[in-house]
Amino acid sequence: MILDEKLAIGETLLMDGAVGAEVERFGGRMDSAAWCGLATETHPAVVCRVHAEYLRAGSDIATANTFANCRHVLDSVGKGDDASSITKRAVELVREAIDEVNPDRPIAVAGSMSNTMAWIPGTFSTDETYAPSPDQESANYREQAEALAEAGADLIVLEMMADVRNASRLAEAASTVGLPVWIGMSCSLFPDGSAAAWHMHLEEPPEKLDDNHQDYGPEPFGPVVEAMQSFNPQVMGIMHSRMAAVGAGIDMVRKTWSGPMMVYPESLYEHAEEPEVFAEHLMVFREGGAQILGGCCGTRIDHIRALSEKLGRSIEQPSGP
């Protein structure tokens, strides 16, 4: 794998930032139930352009637009039977972007997988109509992992792992296809400042949740870390978490994990940060031992460009308006 040697020698690696939000910003249409899951099919040129701009900004790892491509998500828009082909196409679009920008540069393609479900339109709450049984959920994850492997992804990155049960199903499926698995966990903060498993009611604006959304309260983060580490990932880390929560999450992970650490926080809502400020925070995490840096929701190509500059990298100019 392209990055094995770089990981082994401790070289800093740069991921990309948000994909779905940038696709929307560049003119792609998001779906109220399946988020970015359909953009690969409806706006392939836009998806490819977003990947290319992240590469020009300095990313070493390009994340395919597959976060919301699992069958039970695409079922909500009548595309469940196309889940595998859409996933494979998403990987192809990354390869096309690499060929466009610099085919000789060593770039790794990450296939994103998540526990996201189809949303009730207009909210981030699960539409139980499309929620699969446990067995079907596991089968759907295996289908997606196999599609990523067949399409030529270099690794699978599990994103927003925040509960033991569903995250374990996903990690088990991803571990069956022979690709390195990187596990990105998400955390919130308990009132005392300790790490909690990421909790929607703490993090999302109330208007983004359905009135009937059940709130069972935040869970401890430690059991999530323990469960994910049991799958022997190549990399572990904190992602899609507020900057204030990242440090507590890293401290929890470091209690039992000595391997490569990745950090790619969000920058959303009242926690939004300008690219230069975001990059300064990430450099602090780098000094603390994080080897793989990037961004999640709310971070744009500009955030990754600012981080590249902090790392002293040469940056290519954007392709145009």
Buried (B, 14 or more C-beta within 10 A) or exposed (E): EBBEEBBEEEEBBBBBBBBBBBBBEBEBEBBEBBBBBBBBBBBBEBBBBBBBBBBBBBBBBBBBBBBBBBBBBBBBBEBBEBBBBBBBBBBBBBBBBBEBBBEEEEBBBBBBBBBBBBBBEEBBBBBEEBEBEEEEBBBBBBBBBBBBBEBEBBBBBBBBBBBBEBBBBBBBBBBEBEBBBBBBBBBBBBEEEBBBBBBBBBBBEEEBBBEEBEEEEBBEBBEBBBBBBEBEBBBBBBBBBBBEBBBBBBEBBBEEBEBBBBBBBBBBEEBEBEBEBBBBBBBEBBEEEBBBBBBBBBBBBBBBBBBBBBBEBEEBEBEEE
